[in-house]
């Protein structure tokens, strides 16, 4: 396989048609090599328009969704990022290229080890991979950006509490077949604004709280 040709085709045939036109993001996809974060058994599918299987029933997002998330967040060099769900470490590597520091939280010890190895092998030094269940927030620290790398029925308030004022959270919200990527900005200590971005489907984040269905 001609890897650079396959990468070019991924960008031109999958990512640009999905309204990812930011040149910084497109260049990032050339700089941070996706194939370095794909399990060896699936390396031939590194540039395919599909989720790539990871251990414990998890998977990497599609390339176009990863790219669209990066475009919507527009991470800056001074910003600290929290990611919920490390997976193979690829999303953290993309974020780290733009941010000051990334903390990524992974519930599965095997995936934590995989992400750490991939990031270290790739020379990424500004990512900390933590073991834990981050869906209900992560400690008392505040972050400029929070990325939820799995869908949630609704955004847990504890994750919103991890946002600085002016910070933004991106998550895919809803249940199949109706999910919407949303960006939520903390506008004050007590207020948030939500913008729906696009419809998509994403595997649910483990242990994501389900909102009560009771109506009074």
Secondary structure by P-SEA (a helix, b strand, c coil): caaaaaaaaaaaccccccccccaaaaaaaaaccccccccccccccccccbbbbccccbbbccaaaaaaaaaaacccccbbbbbcccccaaaaaaaaacccbbbbbbccaaaaaaaaaaaaaaccccbbbbbcccccccccccccbbbbccccccccaaaaaaccccbbbbbbcccccbbbbbbbbbccccbbbbbbcccccccccccccccccccc
